[in-house]
Amino acid sequence: MEWKRWKDKAAPLPREGRQGEFIGKSPWGVELALGRWHVWMAGLLLLAAGAFFLLEKFKGDEQSGDQVHMYGWYAAGYVLLTLAGVALCLVEFRIPHKWRRAFGWGMLALAPMGTFVAVDLINSTRILSFPLRKAFANYLCYLMVFACLYALCRRVWVTVFLGGAAFLTFGIANYFVVQFRGQPILPWDISSVGTAMAVSGGYEYTPTQQMALAVMAFICVTVFSAKVGPQGRGTGTRRFRMAERLCAVCMSIGLFFLLFPANILAGMGISVWAWNQKVSSELTGIVAGFFANVQFVMVEKPEGYSPEAVAALGEQVRGQGAPAPLGRPQGLPTIVAIMNESMTDFSQVGELGFQPDNLPFIHSLQSSGQMVWGTAYSSVYGGNTCNSEYEFLTGNTTAFLPVSSKPYQQYIDHEQQGLPSILKSYGYRCLAVHPGKRSAWQRDEAYPYLGFDEFKDASQFDVPRRYEHGLTSDRSCYDQVVYEYENRGEEPLFLFNVTIQNHGGYEDEDFETTVQVEGSPGKYPQAEQYLSLTKKSDTALKYLLDYFAGQEDPVVVLFFGDHWPNLEPGFVDSLLGTDSDAMDIETMMRKYEVPFFIWANYPLDGEEIEGVSLNYLSGLLLRAAGLEGTVYTEFLEGMRQSLPVVTAVGIIDKDGKVYKNGDATPYDKLLNDYAMLQYNHAFEDEGRQEKWFAR
């Protein structure tokens, strides 16, 4: 009897055999339901809620004042929501069908708003100060998805459950991504889920009170919608059911066209700050900010673009002549390029000191004056290593690509000329080495298109691998580099090594911290763990260069960092002397500074370069190796004299003036020429001017 009653709630419940009495004699009523199914559901909910609550660290004894007060409010709210969920499992509502239908429509209208509030509270956006139009813009984004789900299932509680679960999962994932990477989830990150999972083990995942309350409220709302909404898939006439589905489909499709092709989000105050996506999402709302970035999916042709215009531009560049070499080795040198994970030199960025010096060897090289060195600028912060690789290997810049693009996943689906293909024209064997999974960032698919002959991942190392905070050490990487050098054969070797040792997170309790922040020892444990890791990187680098210094055959080494690590906000604020969420573009650009140098075991024209973006480094490396490049690399080297830094965040000219990417500059003609060459290089099919990009 109980099971039949659960399945067919639309029918009036018979008086015989009921578990409890209805309140009142009207068609409306509430009945206590103690059937096996109801008790099981209530018990599971109570057990899960209790277990989750006990897993949280109770900090009331350690805290004082308002913090204890706030924890008390959280505990009270959590308990009340749990009891409400249990109570809902143990009751049935007697409601006329027409009112159930009205309640169902009401739930469908309110669920998107409730989910919006929950997701944004989890992510601590500025939702309480949102103007009405901005809140409504977010609501429409959620409503589009809920309407689509209802069109598919036409069940209120299923729609509430699926929609709420999907958005809460997204919101919680976004919270942790911001904590670990410093940037929110963006549309192109969806294709990188596999890579993210591969490197996620080093982080600590601690649920917040907002998450706990949001999940418990979601469970209550789902159960309530199942109890008071229309019961059964067959409620209403066939024509009515079709009309409901049609309305939901039309609403979802209509909202899709309004949000994307028509881009009504911009008119409702939802705009993207490409140079600071974290603050942008806080000001716009998490989901609206995510959807607003979809408009950047397509790569637009630069102004005045045509294959004929690129051909004329190439002829103009070719007449300028090749730049002078920086080194003159005897024969073709072995070329090693090392992109070191999360490597930056904080001592060159801010006023904080570190004890002891975490990069003593690199600093000694810089003071020797016998190499090319300086400050490079990355286009990414806290992650997205593949973009730094792409800019270095191709000479292209992500400044001309959609915001937060991932070229390896999105655009490298055909052969593209770059540094490996240039070196192969000299007879080089091109080898990539990375001690991670070969599928990470889809390197296994991208590298062959970029001209690499071979790619060795962690499973193919020929030397023993040692680990630092659970990741392959730089020393092990360099042991593999030495192995490849000693077994290189007759062909000259180009080896591109991407390290992984310094990847976040920096919360390994078993790791020994050896470097501290002067004046604040122990205050920034993540920063000090990171600094201690880079000290090990510095020692490993000394081992490698000492080895090559003893070789008779010519060797040239390029070393650079891919991006900053994502550390405690307080540390970054102290380092930069300002609030990270309110900094101007000049200060923001400092968060993208990474060290670079070019060293050789033969004489180089020593030079300090104050600023250079990663897209120019391959041209400098060719000059240090005494090799000529292509018309494209010649164009880039000429452009570097006027615009030494071009990144997805900002542009710095030869006089040090900083511009946000996308703002008008006195160099717009030069930038457009660059954009035309890059578009032809990366996206043109029949009209590609191969002769400008190959030797």
N, C-alpha and C positions, 0 to 999 in steps of 0.2 A: 504493500500500500504506500509506504513512504517513497519508494523508488518511482512508482508511477506518478506520485504527486510532484516529485522533483522534475520529471520530464514534461509533464503537462500542467503547467501552472496557470495556463489561460483558463482552464475549466474551474468552476467553483469547487472548493474542497468540500467533500461530504462530511457531515457531522460525526459519522461513525468512525471510530478508530483514530480520531485526531489526538496529537500529542499534547495539545493545549487548547485553550479557549480563545476565540477572537475577542478583541476589545471592541465593545459596542455591537449594535445590531444592524448597522448600515452595511452597504456593500464594501465599505472600507474596514480594514482590520489588520491586526498583527497577531501571528500565531507562533508560539514557541515550538520549534522543530528539533526533536532530539533523535532523529533517525541516524542510522549508522553513518551515512554519507555526511550528514551535517556535523556530527561529532568528530569524524575523522578530519574534515576540513578545518574545524575550529582548533583541534588539537595540533595539527601540523603547523597552522599559523602561529599558535602560541609558542610551540617549541622552537620554530625558526626565529621568531622575534626575540625570544629569550636568549637563544644561543648567540645571536648577533649582538645583542646588548652586552652580554657578558664578555664577548671578545674585545669589545672596546676597552681601552685603558681608562679606568676611572681616575680622574685627575683632581677630584675635589679636595683631597688632603694636601695636594701639592700646590694648589692655587689659592688665591685669596680674593676678597672683594668682589668686584663685578664678575670675574671669571667664574667663581663658584656659583654666583647668582645665575649666570647664563647657562651653566651646565645643569642647574636645577630646572630651569625652564625647559631645556631640551629633554631631560629625563621625564618630566611631567607630560610633555607633549607626546613623547614616544609611547609612554605607557597608555595614555588616553587613546591614541590611535590604535594601539594593539588591542585594547579592550573593545573599541568600536568595531574592529575587524572581526574579532571573535563573536561579538554579539550579532553582527550581521550574518555570520555563518549559521547561527542557531535560531534564526527567526525566518518566517515567511510573511510576505505582505499580501493582503487581499485587496487588490486594486482593480477597478473596472478597466476593461481592455482599452477603451478610448483614452483613459488617463495614462495607462501604461505607454501608449503610443506618444502622447504628449510629453511624458517624462523622458522617453527615449530620445525624442528630437531635442529636448532641452539638454540632455547629457551630451549629445553629439555637438551641440553648439558651445557648451561650456568646457568640454574636455580639452580642446585645443588651447584655450586660455589658461586653464589650470596647468597643463603641461608646460606651456611657455614660462609661466611664473616659476615652476619647479626647476626647470633646466637652468634658467638664468640665476635663480638664487643659489643653486649648486655652484655655479661658476662666478658668483660674486660680481655680476655686472651691475651697472648703475640703473637697474630697472625701476627703482623707486622714484627716480627723477626723469624717467622717459616721458616726453610729451605724448598726448593721446594718439597722434598720427603715427608716431614711431611704434608705440605699443600695438596699434591696429595693424601695422605692416607686419610685425612678427606674428600676430594672430592669423593673418591671411596665409602665411607660410605654413603654419601648422594645420590650418583648416584644409588646405589643398591636399595634404597627405591623408588626413582623417576622412575626407570626402571620398578619396580614391579607395581607401580600405573599406568603407561602407558600401561602395558600389560593388566591390568584389564579394563581400560576405553577407551583407544586409542583416547583420546581427549587431545590436548596439553594444553588448558587453564584449564581443569579440573585437569590434572596432576600437573600443576604449582600451582593451588589453593590448592589442597589437601596436596601436599608435603610441600609447603611453610607454610601453616597453621599449619600442624602437627609439623614441626621443630621449628617454631617460638613459638608455645605454649610450647614446651619442653624447649626451650632456656629461655623464660621468667620465667617459673616455676623453672628452675634450678637456675636462678639468685636469686629468693626469698628464695629458699631452702638454698643456700649458705649463704645468709644474716642472716637467722634465725637459721640454724643448724651448719654452718661452714664447711659443706661438700657438694659436688655436688650430684645430683641424680645418683644412681647406679642401675644396673639391678634389684636387689632384692627389691628396693623401690617401684616398680610398684605394688607389692602385698600389699603395706602398704598405698595405696591412701586413703582408708576409714579412717584409723587411723589419717593420716595427716589432712584430712578434719575435723575430730572431734575436733582437738586441734588448728585449724588454726585461730580461731576468735580472739585470743589475740595479733595478730601481725598487724602491720601497713603496708599496701601495697601502695607504692608510685611509679608510673611508672617513668621510667627514660627517658631522652631525646633520648638515643639510641633506646629504645623501640619504642617511638613515630615515629622516623624517619624510623626505620625498618618496622613497620607496614604500614606506608604510602607508602614506596617504594614497599612493597609487593603488595599493592592494585594496584598501577600503573602498575607493571609488569604483574599482573593477567589480568587487563583490556587490556593492550597492546597485550598480547598473544592471547586473545580472538578476537582482531581486526585483527591481521596480520597472525595468524596461519590458518591451513586448516579449512574450514568451513563445519560443518555437519559430522555426524557419518559415512555417506556412501561414503565419498570421496575415489577415487581410486577403482580399481577392487577388487573383492573378494579375489583373489590370493595375491594381493599386501597387503591387510589388514591383511590376515593371516600371511604373511611373516613379517610384522611389529610387530605383536604381538609375533611371535615366536622369533624374534631377541631380543625383550625386555625381554621375559621370560628367554632366554638363558643368556642374560647379567646379569639379576638379580640373577639367580641361580649361575652363574659362580662367580660373585663377592661374593656371600654368602660363597661359599666353599673356596675362596681365603682368605676372611677376618677371617673366624672362624676355620674350620678344619685345613687349611694350615697356619693360623695365620701370614699372610704376614705383618700385622701391626707392629709386633716386628721388622722385618727387615727394616721397613721404619721409625724407630725412635719413634714409639708409645709404650711407656712402662708405667706401672702402679706403682706409689709409694703408696703401701698399707698403709704406715704409715702417709701419708699426701696427701689424695686424692684431696684436694682443689688445692694445688700447682701443682699436677700431671695433673689435667684437664687443668690448665692454660698453661702448657707447651706442652700439646699434642693436645689440641682442645677439645671442650665439647663433641661432638658426637663420635669422635674417641676414646676419653678416656672412654666414656660409653661402646662402643662396645668392647674395649680392656678388660674390666672387665668381659665380657661374658665368657672368657676362664676359669674363676674360678668357673663356675657353678657346675661342677662335683666335688664330694669329692673323692679324690684318696686314695687308700689303702696305709698305711705307708710302708716303706721299710721293707721287711722281714715278712710282716704280714701273719698270718694264725691263725685259731682258736686254733691249737695245740700250736703255739708259745705263744698265750695269756694264755692258760691253764698252760704252764710251768712257765710263768711269775707270774701268780697268786699264784702258789705253792711257788715260791721263796719269794713273799711278805708276804704270810701267816706265814712263818717261822720267820719273824722279830718281831712279837708280836705287840699288840695294844699300842698306845701312852698313857701316864698317863693322868688322868682327871685333868681339871683345877678347877673344883668345885665338892663338894660332898653334894648335897641337900638331905634332908630327904624325900625320895619318888620321884616320877616323877614330875618334875617342869612344870608349864605352860611355854611354849616357845613362845616368840613373836619376830619376825624378821621384822624390819621396813626398807624398802628401800625408802629413802627420795629423792624426785624428785629434780634433778639439785643441790644437796647439795655438796658444797665443802667449805673448810676453806682457804680462800685466805691469811689469816695472816700466815699460815704455808708454803706458796708457794713462795712469793716474799717479796719485801722490803716495799711495800705500807702499810700505817697504816689506820685505820678506826676509826671514832669517832661518837658515842661511839662504844665499842666492840660489834660486831653483834652476837657473840656466847658466851656470858659470862657463861652460865650454862655448856655448853659442855667443855669449858676451865677449869671450876672449877672441873668437874669430872676427867679430864685428870690429874690435879695436885694432886688429892686425892690419887692416887696409888692403889685404891681399885677395879680396873677393868682391863680388857684386852683392850688395845686401841692402835691406831697408824694410819698409812697411808695406805690406800688400793689403788689399781690401777685398773681402769676400762679399758675396751677395746674400749669404744665408747666416742665420744665427741659431746656435744650439742644436742644429741637425741639418738634414737634407744635404749630406756630403756629396751626393751624386751631382748636384748643380755645380759645386766647385770643380769636380773632375771635368765636367762638360766644358766649362769656361776655359780651363787650362788646356785641355786636349784639342779643342776646336778653334779657339780664338774668338768664338761667339760670346755674346753676353746675354744673360737672362733679363737684362734691362729692357729688351725689345720683345720679350715673351710675355704671355699672360701671367698675372700675379701668381707667384708660388707654383709656377709650372715645374714639372719634373721631366726634363727632356729625354732622359733615358727611357722612361715609360711611355711618353707621349709622342715623341718626334723621331727617335732613332730607330727607324724601321726600314732603312735603306743605307747603302754605302755613303759615308760622308768623309770628305777629306779633312785631315787634321795633322797634328804632329806625327802620329804613327805612320800615316801614309807618306808624308814628306820624307821621313827617315827611311822608309822601305825603298824609296826611289834611289837612295844612296847604297842600298844593299843591306840595311840593318835588319836583324831579327828583332821583332817587337814582342815583348813579354810583359804581361800584367800579373802582379802578385798581390793578393789580399787575403789575410788570415780569417776570413769569415765565410759565410755560405756564398756559393757562386751565384745563386739566384737573387741575392740581396741587391735592391735597386735595379734588378734585371741586368746586372753587369754581363751575365753569360750571353745575353742577346745583344747588348749594346757594343761590347768590346770588338767582336768580329766586324761589325759595320764600321767601326772607327779605325780599323786597320791592324788590330793586334793579331799576331800569328798564334798566340797561346795565352791562356789564362789559368794560373794556378791559384786555387783557393785553399782553405785550411786543410782539406782532406788530401791534398797533393803535396804538402810540404815534404822536402827531402831531409830536413833536419829536425831534431827534437823540438817540440814547442813547450816553452815555459809560460807561465801565466801571471798576470798582475790583476788583482781584483776580478778574477774569473775570465779574463780576456787574454788572448795571445800577446805576449810582451813585444815591445819594439826590438829588444835584443834578439828575439827569435826571428823576427822579420828580417833583421839585418844579417843574421846567420844564413838565412835563405838567399839573400842578395849576394853574399859572398860565395855561396855554393853555386849560384847561377853564373857568377863571374868566372869562377875557376873551371866551369864546365861549359863555357860559351861556344866552343868550336871555332871555326874559321871565320864565320860571319861576325861583323861588329854587332854589339848588343845594345838595344834600348830597353831598359827595365823601368817600369812604372810601378812603384810600391805604395799602396794605400794601407796605412797602419790602422790598428783598432784599439791599442792599449788604453788610451785616454778617454775612451767613450764613457759617457755617463751611464748609470748614476754613481754618485760619489758618497755612498752610504755603507760601504763595506766595513763592518765592525771589526773584522780581523786584520784590516790593512794597517800597517804601521805608518803613522804620520811623521814625516821628518822635516817638514817646512811649516813655519807658522807665520801668521800676519803680525808684523811688529806692532807692539802696543795693544794687541787684542788677541793674544794666544787662546785658542779654544773657542773663540766667539763664532767663528765661521768654519765649522767642521768640514762641510762639503768643499769649500774653497781650499782648505789646507790639505785635504786628501787629493784634490786635483793638482795642487802645486807640488805635492810629494811625488805624484805620478810623473809630472813633467820633468822633475829632477832625474828620475830614472830614464826618461827619454833622452835627456841631455847626455847622460853617461853612455847610453847605448849609441848615440850619434858619434860621440868621441871614439868609441871602439871602431865604428865603421870607417870614419875618415882617417883614423890612424892606419887602418889596414890599407886603404887606397893610397895613402901618402907613401907607402912602401913599395908600390907597384911601379914597374918601369913603363908599362904601356899607359897611354893617356886615358884619364878618367875625369869626367866632369859630373858634378852632383848638384842638382837643384833640390832644395828643401823648403817646404812652405806648409803653413797650417791651413786647414779647410774652413774653420769657423771657430767662434768662441764656444766654450762650454756654457751650459745653463746652470748657474749656481744660485746661492741664496740672494734674493733681491736686496737685502741689506748690505751684502758685500759689494754688489755692483753699484749701489747708490753711494757707498762710502768711497769706492774706487773712483767714480766719475764726479763725485761731489754734487750730485743732484738726484732728484726723484726720477726713476726710470720711466714712470708713466707721464711725466710732464716735460721731458727734455726736448730741446730744439733739434733741428736736423744736423747741426754741426756736432753736438754732443752725441746724437744717435749714431753718427758715422764712426765714432770711436769704438762702438761695440762691434764693429766689423773689421777691425784692424788685426792682422795676423803677421807674424814675422816671415821673411823669406831670405834666402841667400843662395848664391851660385858659387860653388867651390870647385877647384880643379887641382890636380897634381902637376899642372903645368902653369906657366905664367898667365894671369888674367889682368885686364885693365881694371884695377880696383875702382869701385864707385859706390857711394851711398845714394840710394834712391829714396826720397822722402815718401813717395806714395806711388803705388802702381796697383791696378786691379788684376785679378787672376787671369783675365783673358789676354793680357800682354806677356805673361811669363814664358809661354812657349817660344815667342819671338826672341826674347832675351836669351833663352837657353840655346837656341840655334846659333845666335851670335857668339855665345861663349864657347860653343863647340866648333866655331870657325866654319859653319855651314850656311849656305844661302837658303832662304825660304821661298815663298811664293809671292805673287803680286798681292795677295790678301795679307800675308804677314808683313810685307813692306808698307802696305796701307796702314796697318795697325801700329807699326813702329813710328810712322810719321804722325799719326793721330795722337799717339802718346805724348808727343811734345806739347800739344795744346791741351789735351784732356787726359791726364795720366790716370784718372780713376773714373771708370764707368761701371756702376753696379746697379742691381735691381732696386737698391735703396736710394742711392744718391750719386751725384756726379761732382767731381772736384776738378777745377781747371788748374792751369799751370801757376796761377797766382794764389792758389789756396782757397778760392771762393767755392762754397758748397751750394749745390742746387738739389732739390728733391727730384727724384726720377719722375719725369712727366711734366715738370714745370718748364716754362720758356727759359731759354738761355741764349747768350750771344753766339753759341756754337751749334744752333739747331741745324744749319745746312750741313755741317760736318757730321753731326749725329745721324742725319737722314741718309747721308752717303753710306755711313757704316751700316745702318739698318737695311738699305737696299742690297748691299753686298751680302750681308748675313742672310737675308730672306732668300736670295738667289742660291746661296751656299746650302741652306738647310731645307728649303721648302719647294724650290722650283723643280719641275720635271723636265719638260721638253726644252725649256729655255735656259737651262743651267749653263753658266759660262765656266766649264771645267778648267779651262786654261788659267784662270785667275787663282784657282785654289790648289793646283797641282804643279809640280815641277815638270 
